[in-house]
Amino acid sequence: MTDDTTGWYAAESATFGDRLSAAREAAGMTQTDLAKRLGVKLSTLRGWEDDHSEPRANRLSMLSGLLGVSLPWLLTGEGDGVEPPGEANDLPRDVLALLGEVRDLRADMDAKVARLGVLEKRLRAALKEGV
């Protein structure tokens, strides 16, 4: 991860789609893999990577967690993101596997938090109707 805000992935140099694509590739995921994990259509993910559309806030949070990059980096190129091409550290395979597990666990937790929010909203609505 890097905190370089004036380089390859800065807002002046790259788009949201560029950063999304780079983070996905750095995470070792295909577009199909990421779309499935996010629960979106492949065409939706492609639209994001091609800068034809943008994800909603809840999907941005999930993307950040799944890809192991900060939300500000995804949006602006500032913060913790991926190394520019040719500068990535060669990590041992077991470390990469552990990072993948952590990323998956974070994504699962983000999805559970989102689901909890939906259930809480439904419960509040049901309680309000019952009053």
N, C-alpha and C positions, 0 to 999 in steps of 0.2 A: 504494500500500500504506500501511497505517496501523499504528501500534502503540498505539492507544487501547484500554485494557483496561476502561474503565468506561462504555462507550457502547452504541451500538446493538446490537452483536453480543456483548456480555458474557454470561457464563453466566446471570446473573440476568434478562437481557432476551431471549435467544434460545436456541433448542435447536440441537443438532448439525445437524438437518435444515434449520433456517433458514440456518445458516452454509453448509452444503453447497450449498443451492439458490442462495444469493447469490453464492458463489464461482463456481459453474457459469455463472450468468448473466453475471457480470463477465468471465468468460473467453470469452464469446460462444458457448457450447455449448448445444445442446439436450440434453434427457435422453437421447435416442436416441444422440447423438454420444458423450456421456460413457460411457454403458453399453457401447457398442461398444469404445471405447478401453480400458476396464477389463476387458473380457471377461466382463461379467455381463449377466444378463437385465434388460430394461427394468423389469420388475416389481420386481426386486431394488433397483435404484436408486431407484425411486419409494418403496419401503418405507423406505429410508434417509432420503429427503427428507421423508417424512411421519412420521418418528420411530416407525415400527412395528417397525423392526429396525435393527441397527448392523453396519457392515462389520467384517471381521476386520482384524488388524493390518497384514497385507501390503497389503490394499486401501486402508487408511487412508494408508499411505505413498505408494501410487500416486496416490491422490486429491490429496494434498498437492502432489506434483510436477506432476501434470497441471493443477491449478488455480492453481498459483503462490502458494500460501498456506502458512503454517507449520502443522505438525501440531498444536502447542499451540493455535493459533487455531481450527482445525477443531473440536477437542475442547472448548475452554473459552472461546474468544473472546479469549484473551490471546496477544499476539505479532503477527506480520505477517499481515494479512488484507486484506480488501477495504474500500474506503471505504464508509461508510454512505450510504444513498440521498441524492442531492442534493449530495454532497460529492466525487464522483469528479473526478479531474483529467482534462481533455480532452487526451489525448495524440494526437500526429499519427498518421495511419494507418500510416505506415511503421514507427514505433516499436511500435505495437500488433502489427504483423505480425512484427517481430523478437521481441517478447515471446512471441508464439504459437509461433514456431519454437523458442525456448529451452525453453518449456514442453513442447513435443512431444519434443524431444531428451531432456529430463530424464525424461519418462515412459518413453521407449524404454530409457533407461539403467536406470531402476528395474525395468522388466520383465526386462531382461537379467540384472540382479543376482539377481532372484527365481528366474529360470530356472537360473542358475549354482548357486544354493543347492540347488535340487532335484537337479540333476545330481551335485553333490558328495555329497549324501546317498546317492543311488543307487550311486555309485562306492564309497563307504565300505562300504555294505551288501554290494556284490558282492565287495569285497576281503576282508571279514570272513568271508563264506561260503566263500571259496577257501582260507582259512587252515586 
